[in-house]
Amino acid sequence: MLRSLASAVRRAPGRCALGVCVFVAITGYMAWDFLVLREPWQLLVDLDVYRDAGVSVLIGRPIYHHFTATPQLLPFTYPPIAALFAIPLALLPLRVLGWLWTAMQFALLAGIVGYAFRPFLTRFGRWQPVALGALAGGLMWIEPLRDGVMFGQVNVILIALVLADYVAKAPRWPRGMLIGIATAVKLTPGVFILHLWFSGRRREAITAAATATGCTLLAFLVVPVDSADFWFRALLDSERLGPNAGTSNQSIRGMLMRLHVDNGLLWLALCALIGFLAYRYAVRCSRIGHELGACAIVGLLAVLLSPVAWIHHLAWIVPGLGVIVGDGRNLRRLLLMVGTAVYFILPIPWWGAELALPGHPLPEFVARVIEDAFGLAAIALIPLIARYALHDTRDSRRAPGAELGQPARPAKAARGRTAEAVLREATPA
């Protein structure tokens, strides 16, 4: 993805510079607000956690017993290999690191948007870089991406790793390795390993699992005490992640907790049902060559199945929006994409949280449903993404699994069936 962006810069540096200017004009205030205007205790609080974990490794401080400075007092919640990867972050002051980290997030997002919206962006011809700047800049204002920048989160990096593993035409690494690294860093990308296995790519699934296992064993060799502390204590304490019933937790479990039906059996049953349906859709997308649709579905599934998944984890809606809009020629799909993006720009869950407070006339159940707005939308988007992904494979002139700027990868037949047959099977009557 980034290689394609670099190639575009070489071909049309002037228009690419204009695209960057458009992007900066749309997102400049956001970056200035989060990186300059914020008080020190509000500055990139998650990035501060990562940086502190790197410091802990360097000075021999217990990783999972340290908290960031008051008033945040946040613990490190990622596996120990993530703390090892965070060592370079400890070498820079937080404000300097924040500018670099934010710039990296912006660049990766541009690559993700450029790939996910490629059919739509190609309609702008030679002005495609400018359209990319405007589109990526606008999407930065949806709550999941905006929160990711505000907190200095790692989600965009993980999405880029997973997408690159799926869609790179001729990767220079064993396919599956990047998914393994992402899984070792944050666990939830492990759902992609299962998808690889279910879709018949056993070698890639084994590579991903072996990479994740290797990273974990490496951490045990370097920081054995902290590794044992994480896997046998900290991982089992979900309260370390924050208030599980808080508004920002848009996973299935979080939604159930706010509705006061936090029954473990019900949660597991819903996870099994939604997981089954989502994997079924994702496997069908992969079998006909639409890896973007498969990634978007499995990414949203990772958020829903996790015991705790904050709003910024829903950055996976970006590739989903790319599938929904397609090439932009269908007005209904274009309006649906815009409407979905606007929906995620609005702080709807926080409106629901306010309406659930005593003194409001709205029934609490209705207010809680509004508070669950983003999680419910993620569930609804899974079959919608699958429908449009499967529908688009009817057009033999493009294969959505292609790398941006490179020839398309041929669609795979789903065990001898046509794309139309798969679509009919996947679409409810």
C-alpha positions in Angstrom: 0.0 0.0 0.0 2.7 2.5 1.0 4.8 1.3 -2.0 1.9 2.2 -4.3 1.7 5.7 -2.7 5.4 6.2 -3.2 5.0 5.2 -6.8 2.2 7.7 -7.2 4.4 10.4 -5.7 7.1 9.7 -8.3 4.6 9.9 -11.1 2.8 13.1 -10.1 4.6 14.9 -7.4 2.7 18.2 -7.9 -0.7 16.7 -7.6 0.4 14.5 -4.6 1.7 17.6 -2.9 -1.7 19.2 -3.5 -3.4 16.1 -2.0 -1.2 16.3 1.1 -2.2 20.0 1.4 -5.9 19.1 1.2 -5.4 16.4 3.8 -3.5 18.7 6.2 -6.2 21.4 5.7 -8.9 18.9 6.8 -7.0 17.3 9.7 -4.6 20.1 10.7 -6.8 21.4 13.5 -7.2 17.9 14.9 -3.4 17.3 15.0 -2.8 20.7 16.5 -5.5 20.2 19.2 -4.2 16.7 20.2 -0.5 17.5 20.0 -0.1 21.1 21.1 -3.2 22.4 22.8 -3.8 19.5 25.2 -2.5 19.6 28.8 0.4 17.3 29.5 -1.8 14.8 31.4 -4.1 14.6 28.3 -1.4 14.1 25.8 -1.5 10.8 23.8 -2.4 8.8 26.9 -2.1 5.4 25.2 1.2 6.2 23.4 2.4 7.3 26.9 1.5 3.8 28.1 3.5 2.2 25.3 6.5 4.4 25.9 6.4 3.7 29.6 6.4 0.0 28.9 9.6 0.4 26.8 11.1 2.4 29.7 10.2 -0.4 32.1 12.1 -3.0 29.9 15.1 -0.8 29.8 15.4 -0.1 33.5 14.1 -3.5 34.7 10.9 -2.2 36.2 7.9 -4.6 36.4 6.0 -4.0 33.3 2.5 -4.9 34.6 2.7 -3.3 38.0 3.7 0.2 36.7 1.1 2.9 36.0 1.4 6.1 34.1 1.5 9.4 36.0 -1.5 10.8 37.7 -4.3 11.5 36.9 -4.4 8.8 34.2 -2.8 6.0 36.2 -3.1 3.6 33.2 -1.5 0.2 33.1 0.2 -1.6 30.2 -2.3 -4.2 28.9 -0.6 -5.7 25.8 1.5 -8.9 25.7 5.2 -8.5 26.7 6.5 -8.7 23.1 4.7 -5.4 22.6 6.8 -3.9 25.4 9.9 -5.1 23.7 8.8 -3.5 20.4 8.1 -0.3 22.4 11.8 0.1 23.5 12.6 2.6 20.6 9.6 4.7 21.8 11.4 5.2 25.2 14.3 7.0 23.5 12.3 10.1 22.5 10.3 12.8 24.5 6.6 12.2 24.4 5.7 15.3 22.4 8.4 14.6 19.7 7.3 11.0 19.6 3.7 12.2 19.3 4.3 14.1 16.1 6.2 11.2 14.5 3.5 8.7 15.7 0.7 10.8 14.3 2.4 11.3 11.0 2.9 7.5 10.7 -0.8 7.0 11.4 -1.7 9.5 8.8 0.6 7.9 6.2 -0.7 4.4 6.9 -4.3 5.6 6.8 -3.6 7.1 3.4 -2.3 3.7 2.2 -5.3 1.9 3.6 -7.8 4.3 2.1 -6.0 4.3 -1.2 -6.3 0.5 -1.4 -9.8 0.2 0.1 -11.3 2.9 -2.1 -9.2 2.2 -5.2 -12.2 1.6 -7.6 -13.8 4.8 -6.4 -10.7 6.9 -6.5 -9.7 5.9 -10.0 -12.8 7.7 -11.3 -11.0 11.0 -10.5 -8.3 10.2 -13.1 -5.2 12.4 -12.8 -6.7 14.1 -9.7 -6.8 10.9 -7.8 -4.1 12.0 -5.3 -6.2 15.1 -4.4 -9.3 13.0 -4.0 -7.4 10.6 -1.8 -6.3 13.5 0.4 -9.8 14.8 0.7 -11.3 11.3 1.4 -8.6 10.2 3.9 -8.9 13.6 5.6 -12.6 13.4 5.9 -12.5 9.8 7.3 -10.0 10.9 10.0 -13.0 12.6 11.7 -14.9 9.4 12.3 -14.9 8.6 16.0 -12.7 5.4 15.8 -9.9 7.1 13.8 -10.2 10.4 15.7 -9.9 8.6 19.0 -7.0 6.6 17.7 -5.1 9.8 16.9 -6.1 11.5 20.2 -4.9 8.5 22.3 -1.9 7.7 20.1 -3.3 4.2 19.4 -1.8 1.3 17.5 -4.9 0.2 15.6 -4.1 1.7 12.2 -0.7 0.0 12.3 -2.3 -3.4 13.0 -4.8 -2.9 10.1 -2.0 -2.1 7.8 -0.1 -5.2 8.8 -3.1 -7.5 8.3 -4.2 -5.9 5.0 -0.6 -6.1 3.6 -0.5 -9.8 4.5 -3.7 -10.5 2.7 -3.5 -8.3 -0.4 0.2 -7.9 -1.3 0.7 -9.4 -4.7 4.2 -10.8 -4.2 5.2 -10.3 -0.6 8.8 -10.4 0.4 7.9 -12.2 3.6 6.1 -15.5 4.2 2.4 -14.7 3.9 0.9 -14.9 7.3 3.9 -13.6 9.1 2.5 -10.0 9.6 -0.8 -11.4 10.9 1.3 -13.4 13.4 3.1 -10.3 14.5 -0.1 -8.4 14.9 -1.6 -11.2 16.9 1.5 -11.4 19.2 1.2 -7.6 19.8 -2.6 -7.4 20.5 -4.1 -11.0 20.6 -7.4 -10.0 18.9 -5.9 -10.3 15.3 -5.8 -14.0 16.1 -9.3 -14.1 14.5 -7.5 -13.7 11.1 -5.5 -16.9 11.7 -8.8 -18.8 12.1 -10.1 -17.2 8.9 -7.0 -18.3 7.0 -7.5 -21.8 8.3 -11.3 -21.9 7.5 -10.7 -20.5 4.0 -8.3 -23.3 3.2 -5.0 -21.4 3.4 -3.5 -23.8 6.0 0.1 -22.9 5.3 -0.5 -19.2 5.9 -2.5 -19.9 9.0 0.4 -22.1 10.4 2.9 -19.4 9.5 0.8 -16.8 11.4 0.4 -19.0 14.4 4.1 -20.0 14.4 5.1 -16.3 14.2 2.8 -15.3 17.1 4.2 -18.3 19.1 7.8 -17.4 18.3 7.3 -13.8 19.3 5.7 -14.9 22.6 8.6 -17.3 23.3 11.1 -14.6 22.5 9.5 -12.4 25.1 9.7 -15.2 27.6 13.4 -15.4 27.0 14.0 -11.7 27.4 11.5 -10.8 30.2 10.5 -14.2 31.7 9.1 -12.8 34.9 7.0 -10.2 33.2 5.8 -12.7 30.6 4.6 -15.1 33.3 3.0 -12.1 35.1 1.0 -11.3 31.9 -0.1 -14.7 30.8 -1.0 -16.0 34.3 -2.3 -12.9 36.0 -2.7 -9.7 34.1 -4.4 -11.2 31.0 -7.1 -12.8 33.3 -8.0 -9.4 34.9 -10.3 -7.6 32.4 -10.8 -4.7 34.8 -7.2 -3.6 34.1 -8.5 -2.5 30.7 -10.9 0.0 32.2 -14.6 0.0 33.1 -15.9 -2.9 31.1 -19.5 -1.6 31.1 -18.3 1.9 30.0 -19.8 3.5 27.0 -16.6 3.1 24.9 -16.7 -0.7 25.2 -18.7 -1.6 22.0 -18.1 -5.3 22.1 -20.9 -7.8 22.5 -20.0 -8.2 26.1 -20.0 -4.5 26.7 -23.4 -4.1 25.1 -24.8 -6.9 27.3 -23.4 -5.4 30.4 -25.0 -2.0 29.8 -28.3 -3.8 29.2 -27.9 -5.6 32.5 -28.0 -9.0 30.9 -24.3 -9.8 31.4 -24.9 -13.6 31.4 -21.7 -15.5 30.5 -23.7 -18.2 28.6 -25.6 -15.6 26.6 -22.5 -13.8 25.7 -20.8 -17.0 24.6 -23.9 -18.0 22.6 -24.1 -14.7 20.8 -20.3 -14.8 20.1 -20.7 -18.3 18.6 -23.7 -17.3 16.5 -22.2 -14.0 15.2 -18.8 -15.6 14.8 -20.2 -18.4 12.7 -22.1 -16.1 10.4 -19.2 -13.7 10.0 -16.7 -16.4 9.2 -19.1 -17.9 6.7 -19.4 -14.6 4.9 -15.6 -13.9 5.1 -14.7 -17.3 3.8 -17.0 -16.9 0.8 -15.5 -13.5 0.1 -12.0 -15.0 0.2 -12.8 -17.9 -2.1 -13.9 -15.6 -4.9 -10.9 -13.3 -4.4 -12.4 -10.4 -2.5 -9.8 -10.2 0.3 -10.8 -6.6 1.2 -14.3 -7.7 2.1 -13.0 -10.7 4.1 -10.6 -8.5 6.0 -13.3 -5.9 6.8 -15.7 -8.6 8.1 -13.1 -10.4 10.2 -11.8 -7.1 11.6 -15.2 -6.1 12.8 -15.7 -9.6 14.2 -12.5 -9.1 16.3 -14.0 -6.1 17.9 -17.3 -7.7 18.6 -15.9 -10.9 20.1 -13.3 -9.3 22.3 -14.4 -9.0 26.0 -13.4 -5.4 25.9 -13.2 -3.4 22.7 -13.1 0.4 22.7 -14.5 2.6 20.0 -11.1 3.3 18.5 -10.8 -0.5 17.8 -13.6 0.0 15.2 -11.1 1.6 12.8 -11.9 -1.6 10.8 -14.9 0.2 9.3 -12.6 2.0 6.9 -12.0 -1.0 4.6 -15.7 -1.8 5.1 -16.7 1.6 3.8 -14.5 1.0 0.8 -16.4 -2.2 0.0 -19.7 -0.5 0.4 -19.1 2.4 -2.0 -17.4 0.2 -4.7 -16.6 2.3 -7.7 -19.1 5.0 -6.6 -21.3 4.7 -9.7 -24.3 3.4 -7.7 -25.9 6.4 -6.0 -27.5 4.3 -3.3 -24.2 2.7 -2.3 -22.5 6.1 -2.4 -25.1 7.6 -0.1 -24.9 4.6 2.2 -21.2 4.9 2.5 -21.5 8.7 3.3 -24.3 8.0 5.7 -22.4 5.3 7.5 -19.3 7.6 7.8 -21.4 10.4 9.2 -23.0 8.0 11.6 -19.6 7.2 13.0 -18.6 10.8 13.1 -21.5 11.6 15.5 -20.9 10.7 19.2 -24.1 8.7 19.3 -23.0 6.3 22.1 -22.3 9.3 24.3 -25.7 10.7 23.6 -27.2 7.4 24.8 -25.0 7.5 27.9 -26.4 10.9 28.8 -30.0 9.9 28.1 -29.5 6.9 30.4 -28.8 9.2 33.4 -31.6 9.7 35.9 -34.0 12.5 35.1 -34.4 11.8 31.4 -37.9 10.8 30.2 -36.5 8.1 27.8 -36.8 4.5 29.0 -33.4 3.2 30.1 -33.5 0.3 27.7 -33.9 2.7 24.7 -31.1 4.9 26.0 -28.8 1.8 26.4 -29.6 0.7 22.8 -28.5 4.2 21.6 -25.4 3.8 23.8 -24.6 0.6 21.9 -25.0 2.3 18.6 -21.5 1.6 17.2 -21.4 -2.1 18.2 -24.9 -2.7 16.8 -23.8 -1.0 13.6 -20.7 -3.2 13.4 -23.0 -6.3 13.5 -25.3 -4.8 10.8 -22.3 -4.0 8.6 -21.0 -7.6 8.4 -23.7 -9.0 6.1 -23.9 -5.7 4.2 -20.2 -5.7 3.4 -20.5 -9.4 2.4 -23.4 -8.6 0.1 -21.6 -5.9 -1.8 -18.3 -7.7 -1.9 -19.9 -10.8 -3.4 -22.0 -8.7 -5.7 -18.9 -6.8 -7.1 -17.3 -10.1 -8.2 -19.8 -10.3 -11.0 -17.8 -7.7 -12.8 -15.0 -9.7 -14.4 -13.1 -6.6 -15.3 -11.8 -6.0 -11.7 -10.8 -8.3 -8.8 -11.0 -6.4 -5.5 -8.2 -8.4 -4.0 -5.6 -6.6 -6.2 -2.8 -4.5 -4.8 -3.2 -0.8 -5.4 -1.5 0.2 -8.6 -0.7 -3.4 -9.7 -2.5 -6.0 -11.8 -5.5 -7.6 -10.2 -5.2 -11.0 -8.6 -7.5 -13.5 -10.2 -10.6 -14.4 -8.3 -10.7 -17.9 -7.0 -13.6 -20.1 -7.7 -15.4 -21.3 -4.6 -14.9 -25.0 -5.0 -16.0 -24.9 -8.6 -18.9 -22.6 -8.1 -19.4 -19.3 -9.8 -19.4 -16.0 -8.0 -23.1 -15.6 -8.8 -23.8 -19.0 -7.1 -21.9 -18.0 -4.1 -23.8 -14.6 -4.0 -27.2 -16.4 -4.2 -26.2 -18.8 -1.4 -24.8 -15.9 0.8 -27.8 -13.6 0.4 -30.8 -14.3 2.5 -34.0 -14.9 0.7 
